[in-house]
Amino acid sequence: MLEPKDIAKVRRQLGLTQSQLSSISQVSQSLIAKIESGKIDPSYTKTKALSNALENIQRKNSKKAKDIMAKHIISILSDNRVEEAARLMRRHSISQLPVFEDEKSIGSLSERTILRLLEDAKEPQNVFGKKVKVVMEDSFPVVSEDTPIELLYSVVDFFQATLVSKREKVVGIITKADLLRID
């Protein structure tokens, strides 16, 4: 919840007038003016109403997963061989792939996983000849296309990528590189 002294600053950052904030928050414009000038100390209820209104506007104005996702998903099928996955990663300069089966994400495969397997193998061909479904890891998490990007920072910090869905269909992918882009 915002401190009363911060209400004017946030309101101005969002480009709102006191009248507009009044209309949205159901708090009178004259009370907002008195709060912003420091003439009164508002009740908890009024402060909460103003904070909620400003947070809702910020949320509506913030970028969503659909705004930053890569729409072209480079993926691998579970029955493909690891060799094909490694070739795809090299060709597209990416470090992980979602694994699909019948348009459904069932796992993931990363360079790190392949390198770990190669390190433990006596013959590299033993690794490259395996099917992806035998060596894949858990699937990347899936978020709605309307998820605010602020929520994605912690997800992508823990997972290498996040899939984006629209009505249960995967429509995009977000990696750390996508969150670092400044448009």
C-alpha positions in Angstrom: 0.0 0.0 0.0 1.3 3.5 -0.9 2.2 6.0 1.8 0.0 9.1 1.6 3.0 11.2 0.7 3.6 9.1 -2.4 0.1 9.3 -3.9 0.7 12.5 -5.8 4.0 11.3 -7.2 2.5 8.0 -8.5 -0.6 9.8 -9.8 1.6 12.2 -11.9 3.8 9.3 -13.2 0.7 7.7 -14.5 -0.5 10.9 -16.1 -3.7 11.2 -14.1 -5.4 14.3 -12.8 -6.9 14.4 -9.3 -10.3 14.3 -10.9 -9.5 11.1 -12.8 -8.1 9.5 -9.7 -11.2 10.5 -7.8 -13.5 8.9 -10.4 -11.5 5.7 -10.4 -11.0 5.4 -6.6 -14.3 6.7 -5.4 -12.4 9.2 -3.2 -13.4 12.8 -3.6 -11.1 15.1 -5.5 -11.1 17.6 -2.6 -9.9 14.9 -0.2 -7.2 13.8 -2.7 -6.0 17.5 -2.9 -5.8 17.7 0.9 -4.0 14.4 1.2 -1.5 15.4 -1.5 -0.9 18.8 0.1 -0.3 17.2 3.5 -3.2 19.0 5.1 -4.8 15.9 6.4 -3.8 12.4 7.4 -6.2 10.1 5.5 -7.9 7.0 7.0 -6.7 3.6 6.2 -9.8 2.9 4.0 -9.2 6.0 1.8 -5.5 5.3 1.5 -6.2 1.7 0.5 -8.8 2.8 -2.1 -6.3 5.3 -3.6 -3.5 2.7 -3.6 -5.6 0.0 -5.2 -6.8 2.4 -7.9 -3.2 3.4 -8.7 -1.9 -0.2 -8.7 -4.7 -1.3 -11.0 -3.8 1.4 -13.5 -0.1 0.5 -13.3 -1.0 -3.1 -13.9 -3.1 -2.3 -16.9 -0.3 -0.1 -18.3 2.5 -2.6 -17.7 3.9 -4.9 -20.3 2.5 -8.4 -20.5 4.1 -11.7 -21.4 2.5 -11.4 -24.9 4.4 -8.1 -25.5 7.9 -9.6 -25.1 7.5 -13.3 -26.0 9.1 -14.8 -29.0 6.2 -16.1 -31.1 8.3 -18.5 -33.1 9.0 -21.4 -30.8 12.0 -23.5 -31.7 11.2 -26.9 -30.2 12.0 -30.6 -30.5 9.7 -33.6 -30.6 10.2 -36.2 -27.8 11.0 -39.0 -30.4 13.8 -37.0 -32.0 17.4 -37.8 -31.2 19.6 -35.7 -29.0 21.8 -35.1 -32.0 19.0 -33.2 -33.7 18.3 -31.2 -30.6 22.0 -30.2 -30.4 22.0 -29.2 -34.1 18.9 -27.1 -33.5 20.5 -25.3 -30.6 23.6 -24.5 -32.5 21.8 -23.4 -35.7 19.6 -21.0 -33.7 22.1 -19.9 -31.1 19.9 -21.0 -28.2 20.7 -22.9 -25.1 17.4 -24.8 -24.3 14.5 -26.3 -26.1 11.0 -27.2 -25.1 10.1 -30.8 -25.8 6.7 -31.4 -27.4 4.5 -34.3 -28.1 1.2 -33.7 -30.0 1.4 -29.9 -29.5 1.7 -30.4 -25.7 4.9 -29.4 -23.8 6.1 -32.5 -22.0 9.7 -31.6 -21.1 12.8 -29.5 -21.8 16.3 -30.1 -23.0 19.3 -27.7 -22.4 22.9 -27.5 -23.5 23.8 -28.0 -19.8 22.0 -31.4 -19.7 23.6 -32.6 -22.9 27.1 -31.5 -21.7 26.5 -33.3 -18.4 25.5 -36.5 -20.3 28.6 -36.2 -22.6 30.9 -35.8 -19.6 29.6 -39.0 -18.1 29.5 -41.0 -21.4 32.3 -43.1 -22.7 31.2 -42.5 -26.3 29.6 -39.3 -27.4 27.5 -41.2 -30.0 25.8 -43.0 -27.1 24.4 -39.7 -26.0 23.6 -38.2 -29.4 21.8 -41.4 -30.5 19.4 -41.4 -27.5 15.8 -40.1 -27.9 15.1 -36.8 -26.4 12.4 -38.2 -24.2 14.9 -40.4 -22.4 17.2 -37.5 -21.3 14.8 -34.6 -21.1 14.1 -32.6 -17.9 10.8 -31.2 -16.6 8.8 -28.9 -18.8 9.2 -25.2 -18.6 6.5 -23.4 -16.6 3.6 -22.0 -18.5 2.0 -18.6 -17.9 -0.9 -16.8 -19.4 -0.2 -14.3 -22.2 -1.6 -11.6 -19.9 0.9 -12.2 -17.1 2.7 -8.9 -16.1 6.4 -9.1 -16.9 7.2 -8.1 -13.3 6.1 -11.5 -12.2 8.3 -13.2 -14.8 11.6 -12.0 -13.4 11.5 -14.5 -10.6 10.2 -17.3 -12.8 13.0 -16.9 -15.4 15.5 -16.5 -12.6 14.7 -20.1 -11.5 13.8 -21.7 -14.9 15.7 -21.2 -18.2 12.6 -20.3 -20.1 8.8 -19.8 -19.7 6.2 -20.9 -22.1 3.3 -18.5 -22.8 -0.2 -19.8 -23.4 -3.5 -18.5 -24.8 -6.5 -20.7 -24.0 -4.4 -23.7 -23.2 -2.4 -23.5 -26.5 1.3 -22.6 -26.3 1.8 -19.4 -28.3 5.2 -18.2 -27.3 8.4 -18.5 -25.2 10.2 -16.1 -22.9 13.9 -16.4 -22.0 16.2 -14.2 -19.9 17.3 -12.5 -23.1 13.7 -11.4 -23.8 13.4 -9.8 -20.4 16.7 -7.9 -21.0 15.4 -6.2 -24.1 14.5 -2.6 -23.7 12.1 -1.3 -26.3 
